[in-house]
Amino acid sequence: MNKHKVVITGGLMSPALERLQEVCDVRKWGKTEPIPRDVLLEWASEAEGIIASNTIIVDEELLQHAPKLKVIAQAAVGYDNIEIEACTKYGIPFGNTPGVLVAATADLAFSLLLCSARRVHEGWDFVRNGSWGQDHKMPFGIDIAGKTLGIVGMGQIGAAVAQRARAFGMNVIYYNRNRRHDDESIGASYQPFNTLLEVADAIIVLTPLSKETRGSFGREQFQKMKSTAYFINVSRGPVVDTDALLEALQTGEIAYAALDVTDPEPLPEDHPLLKLSNILVTPHIGSATIETRIAMAELTVDNLLAGLADKPLPACVNSDRITRKNKGVF
Ligand code: GLV
């Protein structure tokens, strides 16, 4: 029997990769630079399944080039690089990896708060450059116990961050497009966006990138924050206006930023943000633990194989919108 043809546009952890290779005919882009668009369109023309990476855009043009396509899966919870409406129009289910990365991403978000509040990386630089024991002073950090954490975007990861913050003695407030009715169980109380900006000592951003959230942290929002505020972004870079953040950090509008995501990404080595002393940047590693990446790869392959077999995907973003009309078998 002919094996299903599957295209993988980036990395995929073992053993899920080998599991897929056993049952499918896999064509994998193995270079560090993103797959060029013309190569992707050519490979897509034969593909029945695509495992996408966030370096490619899935849009109507790509779907038109992929007449045999049955399913797309991606090892990430975010899918701002995927035009879901176009997938639905073409009857293609799209699967992501919610749930399995919640703890790892919440840990990273909270570590950014702890490390920046306690100046951990400056301490390490201080030791490494020989300043320890010399006549140089390390800047003091701040306590987080008793402070107010504002979480913007209260999904599963937000709730897991709230749990961690409560355990560290913080008061937790949140803003979400749809107010949740389980404030007590997540240990956080709802506040309007502008109130959260004004009262939070630290803000952790966890919203998905969408038309509504793009640029939602700009000059006006930084001006509303406390001059002592810590600003942490673990969602997507373009949710923040980078120039406005740079200015807020340079002028003391806010105290400190810790970013796991940036715009652009990666940040060029000579980017002015990297010259500041009141910033910590990590290279988009929210879910980057061995266990979590293995689990994400497994769920991605489960999604893909289900789609190839015309079965419901274990984690499908557009399942409720794919009908018999736009997909004969689903
Ligand atoms: C990572 O950024 C993800 O969306 O999973």
Boltz pocket constraint, residues with backbone or C-beta under 6 A from the ligand:
constraints:
  - pocket:
      binder: B
      contacts: [[A, 75], [A, 76], [A, 77], [A, 78], [A, 79], [A, 101], [A, 234], [A, 235], [A, 286], [A, 287]]
      max_distance: 6.0
